[in-house]
């Protein structure tokens, strides 16, 4: 654990220098292909291991930017795995869906088909393969990060893992993506009337599209990589994400108003192509699981510990942050269209998914 903490600190310090992973790293033509090399044998741990003499060069992707918590943690995970395997496993990390041309859906498809070995991807993005995973994002399901973390370490995480395994993707951990807030460039939003006809970028999926329609907004799906320019040019009026992504992507430069209401929780899943994962020796799988557990613990801590500072960063940049009261939030929940939305979503995703995520 101490080793991982030092790795995370080093990764964070080096993020702006983009020095954690060399862009010239060699990758294999097939997922998790292993080759015997003298160099790998020399770098192997002193004690004999089941993967001694093998060299794994893996590609790891994330849809978010270089400075985002998920990418920093991904690089820390990669460094820890490299250290724990004596250099036998090298993971090159690519931010902003570089390996799929900025296309989130294509990125998930590439994990599924094995052209990308592993990733830190939002659960709501991977829900393209199984819409019931969007149950996690139903508005106001969780009231705290601890409550959400407990769900992902319990039945909720087990449900996601089972669903993705069936699609050829294996999950080994989760970190907070954060509670989603609303930003826009037009006006403060404190009542349903304030949001009517506002054009908002959302990730896609019924859980988001239908919610925003229910509260009177005009939601549009758009790749995350296109969002800053769309906000800057006024193609959309606003967007919804946690404070980590609001700050690391500098949305505060093109959005004056932020509504803080924790309306939806999101998580990143640390995943591997299942064929790649199944091809690893059990001993190597245990090392990866150990590194994933520590990385996810620190990744969650990063989000929780930094959120107040990131909120203040938005204020210092000139944003007007309005925190809604329980009564103000209830006004949105009480809208007849929102009540109908909840009923529809629960029927759509089913009782098994709702039970797994603690939704009655």
Backbone torsions as a table, in degrees:
resi	resn	phi	psi	omega
1	UNK	NA	-41.7	179.2
2	UNK	-62.4	-37.6	179.7
3	UNK	-62.1	-42.0	-178.4
4	UNK	-66.6	-38.1	179.3
5	UNK	-59.5	-43.8	179.5
6	UNK	-65.5	-34.9	178.1
7	UNK	-65.1	-43.8	179.6
8	UNK	-61.2	-42.6	179.0
9	UNK	-61.3	-42.5	180.0
10	UNK	-65.5	-39.1	179.8
11	UNK	-64.8	-41.4	-179.3
12	UNK	-64.6	-40.9	-179.2
13	UNK	-67.2	-30.9	-175.4
14	UNK	-91.8	-3.8	-173.1
15	UNK	-56.7	-45.2	-175.7
16	UNK	-69.3	-21.1	178.9
17	UNK	-89.4	-5.6	-178.8
18	UNK	49.2	47.2	-176.0
19	UNK	-109.0	2.1	-176.7
20	UNK	-69.9	-35.2	-177.6
21	UNK	-135.5	128.4	179.3
22	UNK	-75.2	134.3	179.3
23	UNK	-70.2	-9.5	-179.9
24	UNK	-98.9	12.0	-179.3
25	UNK	-59.1	139.9	178.9
26	UNK	-76.1	135.0	176.9
27	UNK	-119.9	157.4	-179.1
28	UNK	-86.6	155.9	179.2
29	UNK	-74.2	-28.8	179.2
30	UNK	-118.4	154.5	-177.6
31	UNK	-61.3	130.5	173.9
32	UNK	57.0	27.8	178.6
33	UNK	-64.0	137.4	-178.1
34	UNK	-111.5	138.3	177.4
35	UNK	-134.5	146.3	-179.5
36	UNK	-90.1	123.7	177.5
37	UNK	-134.9	152.3	178.9
38	UNK	-64.3	-37.3	-179.7
39	UNK	-64.0	-42.1	-179.9
40	UNK	-65.1	-39.4	179.6
41	UNK	-63.4	-39.4	179.5
42	UNK	-67.0	-32.1	-177.7
43	UNK	-84.6	-5.7	-176.2
44	UNK	-65.6	154.0	177.3
45	UNK	-55.3	155.3	-177.1
46	UNK	-59.9	-42.4	178.7
47	UNK	-79.4	142.0	-179.4
48	UNK	-61.2	138.9	178.1
49	UNK	-129.6	164.5	-177.7
50	UNK	-67.8	-16.9	-179.7
51	UNK	-111.5	14.1	-178.9
52	UNK	-56.9	136.4	178.9
53	UNK	86.4	-3.6	179.0
54	UNK	-102.3	155.3	178.5
55	UNK	-132.7	118.7	179.2
56	UNK	-107.0	122.8	175.8
57	UNK	-117.5	110.8	-171.1
58	UNK	-114.7	150.7	176.6
59	UNK	-106.3	129.3	-178.2
60	UNK	-122.7	133.6	-174.1
61	UNK	-122.2	159.3	168.4
62	UNK	-150.6	147.6	-177.5
63	UNK	-78.7	-15.8	-175.3
64	UNK	-95.3	171.2	-171.9
65	UNK	-75.3	170.4	-174.2
66	UNK	-56.0	-37.2	-175.5
67	UNK	-88.9	-6.0	-175.8
68	UNK	-69.3	151.6	-177.5
69	UNK	-54.7	-41.8	-177.5
70	UNK	-61.0	-37.6	-179.2
71	UNK	-75.3	-40.6	176.3
72	UNK	-58.9	-44.3	-179.8
73	UNK	-69.1	-37.1	177.1
74	UNK	-60.2	-42.1	179.0
75	UNK	-67.3	-38.1	176.9
76	UNK	-64.2	-42.2	176.5
77	UNK	-59.2	-45.5	-179.1
78	UNK	-61.6	-43.6	179.9
79	UNK	-65.9	-39.5	-179.6
80	UNK	-66.6	-42.4	178.4
81	UNK	-63.1	-43.0	178.9
82	UNK	-59.7	-43.8	-179.9
83	UNK	-66.0	-44.0	-176.1
84	UNK	-69.1	-24.7	-179.3
85	UNK	-102.2	9.5	179.7
86	UNK	61.9	30.3	178.6
87	UNK	87.8	1.5	-179.0
88	UNK	-69.6	-29.4	179.5
89	UNK	-117.7	117.0	177.2
90	UNK	-115.7	125.5	-178.4
91	UNK	-115.6	119.1	176.1
92	UNK	-94.7	129.1	-174.5
93	UNK	-103.5	132.1	-179.8
94	UNK	-122.6	121.8	-179.5
95	UNK	-89.5	169.7	170.7
96	UNK	54.6	35.5	178.2
97	UNK	51.9	39.0	-179.9
98	UNK	-58.4	-34.2	-175.3
99	UNK	-78.9	-7.9	-179.7
100	UNK	-128.5	23.9	175.7
101	UNK	63.7	30.4	178.9
102	UNK	80.3	5.2	-177.3
103	UNK	-94.7	110.9	-177.2
104	UNK	-61.0	-47.7	-178.0
105	UNK	-62.8	-40.4	177.9
106	UNK	-64.5	-35.6	178.0
107	UNK	-60.3	-43.9	178.1
108	UNK	-65.7	-41.1	177.7
109	UNK	-59.9	-37.5	-179.7
110	UNK	-70.1	-30.6	173.5
111	UNK	-68.3	-42.3	-178.2
112	UNK	-63.5	-40.3	-177.6
113	UNK	-89.0	-5.0	173.8
114	UNK	92.8	0.3	176.9
115	UNK	-74.4	-18.2	166.1
116	UNK	-116.9	130.2	-173.6
117	UNK	-78.7	-40.5	-175.5
118	UNK	-154.5	168.0	-174.0
119	UNK	-165.0	159.3	162.1
120	UNK	-109.1	103.8	-176.1
121	UNK	-125.9	145.0	176.6
122	UNK	-62.0	138.4	178.6
123	UNK	-59.8	-37.9	-177.8
124	UNK	-67.2	-25.7	176.0
125	UNK	-74.6	-41.6	179.6
126	UNK	-71.3	-12.2	176.7
127	UNK	-65.3	-7.6	172.1
128	UNK	-57.0	-27.0	-179.4
129	UNK	-88.2	-25.6	-179.8
130	UNK	-153.1	104.1	-173.1
131	UNK	-63.8	-19.5	-179.0
132	UNK	-67.2	-16.7	176.8
133	UNK	-66.4	-19.3	178.5
134	UNK	-71.1	-8.8	175.1
135	UNK	-56.5	-34.7	178.2
136	UNK	-56.5	-30.7	-172.8
137	UNK	-96.2	3.9	178.4
138	UNK	-55.0	133.5	-174.3
139	UNK	-55.4	137.1	174.1
140	UNK	55.6	39.5	175.3
141	UNK	-77.9	-41.5	-177.6
142	UNK	-116.5	144.8	-177.4
143	UNK	-104.9	-7.6	-180.0
144	UNK	-153.9	160.6	177.1
145	UNK	-65.1	-36.2	179.8
146	UNK	-63.7	-40.9	178.5
147	UNK	-62.1	-42.8	179.1
148	UNK	-67.4	-41.7	-180.0
149	UNK	-62.6	-41.0	178.3
150	UNK	-61.4	-38.8	179.1
151	UNK	-64.9	-40.2	-178.4
152	UNK	-74.9	-22.8	174.7
153	UNK	-86.8	-6.6	-178.8
154	UNK	-117.1	-130.5	-173.3
155	UNK	-64.6	-35.5	-179.5
156	UNK	-63.8	-46.2	178.4
157	UNK	-64.8	-38.0	178.5
158	UNK	-64.2	-37.4	179.3
159	UNK	-65.0	-45.9	179.5
160	UNK	-61.4	-44.6	-178.6
161	UNK	-60.4	-45.5	-179.9
162	UNK	-63.5	-43.6	-178.1
163	UNK	-64.6	-42.1	-178.6
164	UNK	-74.9	-34.1	175.1
165	UNK	-56.1	-39.0	-179.7
166	UNK	-66.5	-18.2	-179.8
167	UNK	-104.0	8.2	176.8
168	UNK	88.5	18.1	179.4
169	UNK	-128.7	128.3	-177.3
170	UNK	-107.6	131.8	-175.9
171	UNK	-100.1	134.5	178.1
172	UNK	-125.4	6.1	177.2
173	UNK	173.7	168.4	-179.6
174	UNK	-139.1	148.3	167.7
175	UNK	-133.6	158.4	178.4
176	UNK	-65.1	133.5	164.4
177	UNK	-89.3	-21.5	176.2
178	UNK	112.0	161.6	170.5
179	UNK	-76.7	135.6	-173.7
180	UNK	-84.6	135.3	175.5
181	UNK	-114.5	167.4	179.0
182	UNK	-106.1	130.8	171.7
183	UNK	-120.4	149.6	175.5
184	UNK	-158.1	166.4	-177.3
185	UNK	-109.4	13.9	-173.4
186	UNK	-110.7	-48.6	-173.6
187	UNK	-164.6	161.1	171.0
188	UNK	-65.0	143.4	178.2
189	UNK	-115.9	113.5	177.7
190	UNK	-128.6	-14.5	-179.7
191	UNK	-135.1	161.9	176.8
192	UNK	-57.1	-33.1	179.7
193	UNK	-62.3	-30.4	-177.2
194	UNK	-68.3	-20.2	-172.1
195	UNK	-103.5	-4.4	-175.5
196	UNK	-59.5	131.1	177.3
197	UNK	66.4	7.9	177.9
198	UNK	-72.8	129.3	-177.7
199	UNK	-86.8	116.8	-173.2
200	UNK	-124.2	135.9	171.9
201	UNK	-79.5	131.4	175.5
202	UNK	-130.6	162.1	-175.3
203	UNK	-66.1	-19.6	-173.4
204	UNK	104.7	167.5	-177.5
205	UNK	94.7	145.6	-176.2
206	UNK	-59.3	-34.3	-176.1
207	UNK	-60.4	-31.2	177.8
208	UNK	-93.9	-50.7	-175.8
209	UNK	-58.1	-46.3	-176.1
210	UNK	-74.7	-30.4	176.6
211	UNK	-64.2	-48.1	-176.1
212	UNK	-68.6	-31.6	173.4
213	UNK	-67.2	-37.4	-179.3
214	UNK	-64.7	-31.6	179.0
215	UNK	-91.1	2.2	172.8
216	UNK	99.7	2.7	179.9
217	UNK	-84.4	175.0	178.2
218	UNK	-116.2	88.4	-175.3
219	UNK	-81.5	143.8	175.1
220	UNK	-133.7	141.0	176.3
221	UNK	-84.9	141.6	-176.8
222	UNK	-158.9	142.7	176.7
223	UNK	-60.3	140.0	-178.7
224	UNK	-60.1	-35.6	-178.3
225	UNK	-64.1	-19.2	-179.2
226	UNK	-95.6	-5.6	-166.5
227	UNK	-67.8	-46.6	-176.3
228	UNK	-57.6	-46.5	-179.5
229	UNK	-62.9	-39.7	179.5
230	UNK	-63.7	-39.0	176.8
231	UNK	-68.5	-42.4	-178.3
232	UNK	-63.3	-39.4	-177.3
233	UNK	-89.3	-4.9	179.4
234	UNK	78.9	15.0	175.8
235	UNK	-61.7	-36.4	171.3
236	UNK	-127.5	154.8	-178.5
237	UNK	-84.4	-28.2	-175.0
238	UNK	-164.5	-174.3	-178.6
239	UNK	-157.4	173.2	178.7
240	UNK	-136.2	123.1	177.9
241	UNK	-160.1	170.4	177.4
242	UNK	-75.9	168.9	-177.6
243	UNK	-62.6	-28.7	178.5
244	UNK	-61.2	-49.6	-178.7
245	UNK	-74.9	-29.1	176.8
246	UNK	-62.2	-41.5	-176.8
247	UNK	-83.7	-45.4	-176.2
248	UNK	-66.9	-24.5	176.7
249	UNK	-99.8	4.7	175.0
250	UNK	56.2	37.4	176.8
251	UNK	-63.6	-22.6	178.9
252	UNK	-63.6	-17.0	177.7
253	UNK	-74.7	-22.4	-175.5
254	UNK	-125.8	9.8	179.0
255	UNK	-135.7	121.1	-176.2
256	UNK	-88.8	-29.9	-171.1
257	UNK	-114.6	134.4	177.3
258	UNK	-126.8	128.1	173.6
259	UNK	-103.2	113.7	-179.8
260	UNK	-93.2	111.8	-176.9
261	UNK	-149.0	3.7	174.7
262	UNK	48.2	46.1	-168.1
263	UNK	-72.3	-25.9	-178.6
264	UNK	-148.6	140.7	178.6
265	UNK	-97.9	141.2	176.6
266	UNK	-130.7	153.2	178.9
267	UNK	-136.6	150.4	167.8
268	UNK	-95.7	142.0	173.3
269	UNK	-108.0	135.8	173.3
270	UNK	-89.1	111.9	-170.2
271	UNK	-129.0	156.2	174.1
272	UNK	-125.6	148.6	165.5
273	UNK	-56.3	132.5	-171.2
274	UNK	-65.2	-38.5	178.2
275	UNK	-64.3	-38.2	175.6
276	UNK	-61.5	-48.8	-178.9
277	UNK	-61.3	-47.0	-177.9
278	UNK	-64.7	-22.2	179.7
279	UNK	-80.8	-11.3	178.4
280	UNK	-76.4	147.3	173.4
281	UNK	-64.5	146.5	179.3
282	UNK	-52.0	-38.2	179.6
283	UNK	-62.9	-40.3	179.4
284	UNK	-70.1	-38.5	175.8
285	UNK	-58.1	-41.2	179.4
286	UNK	-63.6	-39.2	177.4
287	UNK	-63.5	-43.9	179.7
288	UNK	-64.3	-40.2	178.5
289	UNK	-65.2	-40.6	178.5
290	UNK	-64.0	-44.8	178.7
291	UNK	-65.8	-37.9	179.6
292	UNK	-65.6	-42.0	-179.7
293	UNK	-61.1	-45.7	-179.7
294	UNK	-68.2	-41.3	-179.8
295	UNK	-64.0	-41.9	-178.8
296	UNK	-69.3	-36.3	176.4
297	UNK	-60.5	-45.4	179.8
298	UNK	-72.8	-34.2	177.1
299	UNK	-62.4	-41.9	176.6
300	UNK	-64.4	-41.5	180.0
301	UNK	-63.2	-39.1	178.1
302	UNK	-56.9	-45.5	-178.1
303	UNK	-65.0	-49.7	-176.8
304	UNK	-63.5	-45.8	-175.2
305	UNK	-72.1	-27.0	-174.0
306	UNK	-97.6	-8.3	-170.0
307	UNK	-63.2	-41.7	179.6
308	UNK	-62.9	-40.6	179.8
309	UNK	-67.0	-38.2	179.4
310	UNK	-69.6	-36.1	174.7
311	UNK	-61.3	-44.1	179.9
312	UNK	-65.7	-32.8	176.8
313	UNK	-60.0	-38.9	177.7
314	UNK	-66.4	-41.7	178.4
315	UNK	-62.6	-45.7	-179.4
316	UNK	-63.2	-26.8	179.4
317	UNK	-81.9	-1.9	176.5
318	UNK	103.7	6.2	178.7
319	UNK	-77.0	146.8	173.3
320	UNK	-96.8	107.9	-177.8
321	UNK	-99.1	121.3	-179.9
322	UNK	-113.6	119.5	178.7
323	UNK	-94.5	119.6	-177.7
324	UNK	-77.6	143.2	175.8
325	UNK	-79.7	167.9	176.8
326	UNK	-59.2	-37.8	-179.5
327	UNK	-67.0	-39.1	178.6
328	UNK	-67.4	-39.3	177.3
329	UNK	-65.9	-38.3	-179.3
330	UNK	-61.1	-30.8	178.9
331	UNK	-62.5	-33.7	175.7
332	UNK	-73.3	-42.7	-179.3
333	UNK	-62.7	-32.5	-174.7
334	UNK	-81.3	-8.0	178.3
335	UNK	-58.1	132.0	179.8
336	UNK	-53.6	-39.0	-179.7
337	UNK	-65.9	-33.4	178.2
338	UNK	-72.4	-38.7	176.0
339	UNK	-60.8	-42.6	177.5
340	UNK	-65.0	-36.7	178.8
341	UNK	-60.8	-48.1	179.6
342	UNK	-58.2	-45.2	-179.5
343	UNK	-61.7	-43.7	-179.9
344	UNK	-64.4	-44.7	-177.6
345	UNK	-65.4	-40.7	179.9
346	UNK	-64.1	-38.4	177.6
347	UNK	-70.2	-37.3	-178.7
348	UNK	-66.9	-45.0	-175.0
349	UNK	-85.5	-22.9	172.4
350	UNK	92.9	161.3	-175.1
351	UNK	-68.3	-34.3	-179.2
352	UNK	-63.3	-47.7	179.9
353	UNK	-65.4	-43.8	-179.5
354	UNK	-62.1	-40.7	178.9
355	UNK	-65.0	-39.4	-178.9
356	UNK	-62.2	-35.1	-178.4
357	UNK	-98.0	8.8	174.5
358	UNK	75.5	30.3	-179.7
359	UNK	-102.8	124.2	-178.5
360	UNK	-88.3	NA	NA
